[in-house]
Amino acid sequence: MKITESVAHGTLYIKLIGEMDEYSAQSIREKCDDIIEKNTAVSRIIINLADVAFMDSTGIGFLIGRYKKAARLGIPVSVEAPNLAADKILNLSGIYTLIPKAE
């Protein structure tokens, strides 16, 4: 899995590319945590899922973990552009009650 980051207008954009599964989860967690820790002055974080080809329950755990980390820093998190399969998993899990979709 590949991760890119950018900051624009006070928003940290984290884009995930590839498959999010148990195999890739640990390295993704560490990289995203480092990115968040380097950007604590942002007003919000948007995690883009447009190029995530596969996501299972590990992805839900990943998102909740980054949400908790950002919440401790007072930074709201939202997800952007999940594909149809990921959106279904996220919707069924109820994660959108914690982490809304970006408009």
N, C-alpha and C positions, 0 to 999 in steps of 0.2 A: 504494500500500500504506500502511496505517495501522499505527502501533505504539503500544501503551499499556504502561505500566509501573506496578508497585506493589511495595511491600516489606511483607512480613508475616512475623513470627516468624523474622527473619534470612534470609529467602529473597527473592530478587529475581525477580519474575514479569514476563516480557516476552511480551506477546501480539501476534502478527502477524495482520493482517486484510487480506485481498485476495489478489492474485496475486504470487507470487515468481518473477520472471523476470529476464532480462538487463537489461530496461528499468528495473526498479525496484531492482536489486541495489545499486548504488553508494549511493543515498540511505539504503537500509535499513542497509547496513554502517555508515555514518557515524553514523546515529542510535543504533543499538544499541551501538556502541563508546562513544559519549558516555554512554549510560545506564550501561554497565558501569563506566566510569571514575568516574562520580559515586557509585557504590555499591560501592566496594571492601571495605567492612566486612561485607558479607553472607557467610553461610556456604555458600550455594549459589545457582545460577541455574536457573530453569525457563523454557524457551521453549515457549509454548503455540501449537500449530499448528492448533487446532480450526477457526479461521475462515480458513485459507489455502485458497482455492478452487483454486489451480493452483500446482504447484511442479515445476521441472525440475532439471537438474544444477546450475544456478546456486544453487538452494536448498541443495544438498549442500555446495557451496563456501562458502556463507554460514555454515552451521552449523559447519563445520570451522574456519573463521576465528574465529568467536566462541568456540569451544571452546579454540583455541590462546591467544587473548587471555586468557580466564578462567584457563586453566591456568598461564600466567605469573604470575598474581596468586594462585594457589593456591585457586581457587574451582571446585568441580565444577559441571558443566552437565548438565542432562537435558532431554529434550523431552517434551511432554505433549500428548495428544489429537490426534495426526495423523489426518487422514481416511484412508479406505481407500486411495486412490490415493497419497497422500504416504507412508503407512506402507509400501506396497509398494516404492516407490522407495528409501526409507531402508533397508528390510530388504535389498533386492537390492544396494545399495551397500556394505553392511557397516558402515554408520555406527553402528549400535547397539553395536558393539564399543568405540567411543570414547565415544559419547554415549548413555547408556541412556534408556529410557522412564521417566518419572516414575511412581511408584506412587500 
